[in-house]
Amino acid sequence: MKLENIIFKKKNKVAIIELNRPKSLNALCDELIRELNIALESIEKDDSISVLILTGSEKAFAAGADISEMNDKEFIDLLKDDFIHPWERLSKFRKPVIAAVSGYALGGGCEIAMMCDIIYAADNAKFGQPEIKLGTIPAAGGTQRLARNVGKSKAMEMVLSGQVISANDAKEIGLVSNIFPVEQLQNKAIELANTIASNSLPVLIMAKEAVNRSYEVSLEEGMKNERGLFKATFSLKDRKEGMKAFLEKRKAKFENK
């Protein structure tokens, strides 16, 4: 398939998807999301890929939804066709995802970044949910994931004011895990991705599920889920190899089995 709105690359066990609508600062149009979801399906089925990096340009990760596609919509249009629903595919992607964010990550761009598991930011990154200034509210998790990530007070401040924050502020409130100079961002993301990809893919999937469940259920239910997944790892050859390698003081050779 010819991809016009994203660029797909593969380096060893790492897939890289670059959002590629430079004239619109990677605004998230329907076609871009469609192409992204096709790529996600392909990557998820490819056992040779363990980690995904999602990135944009140095100027913009994604400046938001494509307002030109939304401007003329009415309530009945959204009732018949929830165009935001396809965006959620990324949040259900089973393999680890690193967002490498340079420049603007606003509105839908910030929401897409929050659907990823880890956010690495360039020192020029800007995050925000400015939908309030357009007479509407976030609709892809901006009122939900943001509050879970940074707390109610800061989420309220950002959503109600439309405030845009710097990479340093985003790290301070826990929205991003690390900041790097723009020119180092992608290499640092690849470095982390390679480290993660050196582990067993089935165990990575289970570990991701366990952490994600902590945001959705009570502590007691989360602990039950964690314990069940822990027990399940004992059915894997990779668990046996990992422990054997530790005892033999050598590097484990995982086979994703």
C-alpha positions, -999 to 999 in steps of 0.1 A, spaced: 0 0 0 12 35 -8 15 56 23 11 93 18 6 106 53 31 84 73 66 71 67 73 35 79 107 22 87 121 -9 104 154 -13 122 160 -47 136 132 -54 161 121 -18 161 94 -2 138 94 36 133 63 54 121 68 91 112 37 113 108 42 131 75 19 160 67 45 188 70 23 215 54 -3 211 81 21 204 110 10 167 109 -26 176 116 -45 143 122 -68 139 93 -90 108 87 -66 95 60 -36 97 83 -54 78 110 -65 52 85 -29 47 73 -16 46 108 -41 19 118 -32 -2 88 5 1 98 -4 -8 134 -22 -40 123 8 -50 102 33 -44 130 12 -62 156 11 -93 134 49 -92 127 67 -112 153 100 -99 142 90 -64 156 89 -59 193 87 -22 198 72 8 179 85 44 179 59 70 168 73 104 159 68 134 137 90 162 124 113 185 144 87 212 141 56 192 150 48 158 164 11 166 156 -4 200 160 -39 186 166 -69 173 147 -75 186 112 -99 214 119 -108 217 82 -124 182 83 -144 191 115 -155 226 108 -188 218 90 -198 188 110 -230 188 130 -240 168 161 -260 144 139 -229 137 118 -209 128 149 -238 107 162 -238 87 129 -200 85 125 -177 88 155 -146 99 136 -125 99 168 -131 62 175 -105 50 150 -79 70 169 -83 46 198 -66 18 179 -32 30 191 -43 27 228 -51 -9 222 -19 -18 204 -3 -46 224 34 -41 219 54 -13 236 51 22 220 75 51 225 64 85 214 94 107 203 79 142 204 95 172 189 78 206 185 40 208 189 20 180 205 -13 199 209 -49 187 211 -51 154 193 -14 154 191 -10 154 228 -38 128 231 -20 105 206 12 109 225 -6 99 258 -19 67 241 18 56 238 35 39 267 65 62 271 70 98 259 105 110 251 105 147 244 128 171 225 138 202 244 116 222 219 84 201 226 52 219 235 22 200 250 -14 212 254 -51 207 251 -62 240 235 -97 227 223 -114 252 247 -102 280 225 -121 265 196 -153 263 215 -151 226 222 -134 200 245 -109 172 240 -124 140 227 -96 115 224 -86 112 260 -75 147 268 -99 150 298 -92 114 309 -56 103 303 -43 137 311 -59 137 346 -46 102 352 -11 112 341 -7 146 358 -35 148 384 -68 166 385 -56 202 393 -30 204 365 -53 187 340 -81 211 348 -57 241 345 -45 229 310 -80 219 297 -99 249 310 -73 275 300 -59 259 268 -25 264 283 5 251 264 34 238 284 71 233 277 90 200 277 105 209 310 71 215 326 58 183 310 86 163 326 81 180 360 44 170 361 51 134 349 37 137 314 71 128 298 98 106 311 129 122 295 140 153 276 168 154 250 182 180 225 162 178 192 191 163 173 195 135 198 158 126 203 154 99 177 186 81 185 177 81 222 143 67 214 159 40 193 184 33 221 155 27 245 135 7 220 165 -16 214 169 -21 251 132 -30 254 133 -52 223 161 -73 237 136 -88 261 110 -115 254 81 -102 233 54 -123 250 66 -110 284 67 -74 272 31 -77 261 21 -91 295 40 -64 314 24 -37 293 -10 -52 300 -3 -53 337 7 -16 340 -22 -5 318 -47 -23 340 -35 -3 370 -52 27 355 -85 10 349 -92 -12 380 -89 -11 418 -56 -20 434 -70 -54 445 -82 -63 410 -49 -50 395 -29 -72 419 -50 -102 408 -43 -95 372 -6 -89 378 -3 -122 397 -22 -141 370 1 -127 343 32 -135 365 20 -171 368 14 -173 330 51 -164 323 60 -198 339 45 -214 308 71 -197 286 104 -211 274 117 -175 276 110 -174 314 131 -206 318 158 -192 296 159 -159 314 163 -175 348 188 -201 336 209 -174 320 209 -154 352 221 -184 372 247 -191 346 258 -155 345 253 -150 308 230 -130 285 196 -146 279 187 -157 244 150 -152 241 130 -168 213 96 -152 219 82 -186 230 
